[in-house]
Structure formats: structure tokens, C-alpha cells
Amino acid sequence: MVGPQTDTLVKPDMRAVLSRTHIGADLHGFLLPTLEAVSNAIHGIEMRFGEAAITTSGKIQIQIDAANDPENILISVTDNGTGLDNDNYASFRTPFTGHKLKSRGRGFGRFIAFKVFNRILYSSRYGTGAGGAATRTFRFDINQPNEFIYFDGEPDFQGFGSRVEYNEPLPEWHLLIRELDQASIADHVASHFLPQFLY
């Protein structure tokens, strides 16, 4: 007689999931990782500041360096939210987590970035209780056997929060990058989040 058996699900093959995920080859498609990062930043700020998040306390900075140079472009999104504390980090490490569904997110933004960029770096400073603070800095790469490559050092911003940096865009985006227009980027990001801010 065979006794009770237990088993667990095998971790999803996120590279296969991404290969079946299509995004438009336009400005929106290129900015999709940035839009997802801003959405995550809003959620982190709401977690930290509650109702004061949007009106007084929350800050999000989007910076694009070398905007028309595919070899050197760097996009960063920095917030002063709760940061990648233990709960948020556990959620980050779990594909399709229900944690994001509570805040109207999809939990897929960190993966969709690989449809546009080869290199993604995260840095965060967060509270540990009793006035303490800790940091996490790592490169996230789903194409590696170990997807997390950790770095020492402090995040390059003050206070609590998170920063994600995107660079090394895939070759198919190079032509669009050479033709990027600063005003169009700003308008697209603003119009994407306008309904949420109005709400």
C-alpha cells in the first residue's frame, strides 16, 4: 500500500511565458517597463504614506540619460515608498503573486521589462522596525540560472524607497530610441496615469 504523497508546483518557466507575450513595437511598448515601474512606485508610496501619498508625501522621479543613444541610454524610476522590505521582496520573488492584485497590479512588470531591456538593476532602502534600516541592491535577470545577482553598497538616493534602472535595450528598439522625443515621453507617461491621479 502506498502512503500519502505530497508534491509542489514547479516554478513557472518565465522565459517561455515571455516568449508568448507580445507588446507593440511603438512608444507605448518601449515605455511599458517604465510605466510598470511607476505603477509599482505608486503602490510603494501608498503603502508607506496611506492617504497622504499622492497629495503631500509621495515622490517619484523618472530620469532618462542619453535618451537617443541605444548604447548608453539609462532609464531610472526612483520613489520614496516603503521599499523592498521582507514582505515586498518575497512578493517580488514570486511570479504572478496575489500580493499585487490587492493594489490593482498584475505582478508581471518585472518580467515584461525583458521584452525591452537586457539589464535591470534594483536598489532599495527600507525600515526594519525600531528606527532601523536595511538595503537590498541586486541585478535581476531571468536568463540566468540564479536570477538574483547581489551587490554591496548603499542605494544612490536618500531615505527609504526603491529605484529600478533599465539599460542595454534589445536591438529591435534601437531605431525607436534614436528618434525618441522628450515631450512625447512626458506626455505619454502623464496621460497613462492621469485617470489614476484624477481618481
TABEL-V380534 format. One record per pair of residues at least 6 apart in sequence whose ideal C-beta (glycine too) atoms are under 8 Angstrom apart, sorted by the first residue. I is the first residue (numbers start at 1). J is the second residue. Records with the same first field share a line. If there is no record, write none. Layout:
I=J ; J
This chain:
11=95
12=95 ; 96
14=95 ; 111 ; 142
15=142 ; 143
17=95 ; 111
18=111 ; 112 ; 114 ; 115 ; 142
21=112 ; 115
23=29 ; 32 ; 112 ; 115 ; 116
25=172 ; 176
26=176
27=176 ; 180 ; 184 ; 185 ; 188
28=188
29=115 ; 116
30=116 ; 173 ; 176 ; 177
31=185 ; 188 ; 189
32=112 ; 115 ; 116
33=75 ; 109 ; 112 ; 113 ; 115 ; 116 ; 117 ; 166
34=62 ; 75 ; 77 ; 166 ; 189
35=189 ; 192 ; 193
36=108 ; 109 ; 110 ; 112 ; 113
37=77 ; 109 ; 113 ; 164 ; 166
38=60 ; 62 ; 77 ; 189 ; 193
39=105 ; 109 ; 193
40=105 ; 109 ; 162 ; 164
41=60 ; 77 ; 78 ; 79 ; 81 ; 162
42=53 ; 54 ; 58 ; 60 ; 79 ; 193 ; 196
43=81 ; 100 ; 103 ; 105
44=79 ; 81 ; 82 ; 83 ; 88 ; 161 ; 162
45=53 ; 54 ; 57 ; 58 ; 59 ; 60 ; 79 ; 80 ; 81 ; 82
46=53 ; 54 ; 58 ; 81 ; 103
47=81 ; 82 ; 88 ; 103
48=57 ; 80 ; 81 ; 82 ; 160
49=56 ; 57 ; 58 ; 81
52=58
54=197
57=80
58=79 ; 80 ; 81
59=79 ; 80
60=77 ; 78 ; 79
61=76 ; 77 ; 78 ; 79
62=75 ; 76 ; 77 ; 189
63=74 ; 75 ; 76 ; 78
64=73 ; 74 ; 75 ; 182 ; 185
65=72 ; 73 ; 74 ; 75
66=72 ; 73 ; 74
67=73 ; 177 ; 180 ; 182 ; 185
68=177 ; 178 ; 179 ; 180
69=177 ; 178
70=169 ; 173 ; 174 ; 177 ; 178
72=167
73=167 ; 169 ; 177
74=165 ; 166 ; 167
75=165 ; 166 ; 167
76=163 ; 164 ; 165 ; 166
77=163 ; 164
78=157 ; 161 ; 162 ; 163
79=161 ; 162 ; 163
80=159 ; 160 ; 161
81=160 ; 161 ; 162
82=88 ; 126 ; 127 ; 160
83=124 ; 125 ; 126 ; 127 ; 160 ; 161 ; 162
84=92 ; 122 ; 124 ; 126 ; 136 ; 162
85=126 ; 127 ; 128
87=99
88=99 ; 126
89=136
91=97 ; 99 ; 100 ; 107
92=110
93=148
94=107
95=107 ; 108 ; 111
96=107 ; 108
97=107
98=107
99=107
100=106 ; 107
101=107
110=120 ; 140
111=142
113=120 ; 166
114=120 ; 142 ; 143
115=170
116=166 ; 169 ; 170 ; 173
117=166 ; 167 ; 168 ; 169 ; 170
118=167 ; 168 ; 169 ; 170
119=139 ; 141 ; 166 ; 167 ; 168
120=139 ; 140 ; 141 ; 164 ; 165 ; 166
121=137 ; 138 ; 139 ; 140 ; 164 ; 165
122=136 ; 137 ; 138 ; 139 ; 140 ; 162 ; 163 ; 164 ; 165
123=135 ; 136 ; 137 ; 155 ; 156 ; 157 ; 162 ; 163 ; 165
124=135 ; 136 ; 137 ; 155 ; 161 ; 162 ; 163
125=133 ; 134 ; 135 ; 154 ; 155 ; 157 ; 159 ; 160 ; 161
126=133 ; 134 ; 135 ; 136 ; 160
127=133 ; 160
128=134
133=160
135=154 ; 155
136=150
137=150 ; 151 ; 152 ; 153 ; 155
138=148 ; 149 ; 150 ; 151
139=148 ; 149 ; 151
140=147 ; 148 ; 149
141=147 ; 149
155=161 ; 163
156=163
157=163
169=177
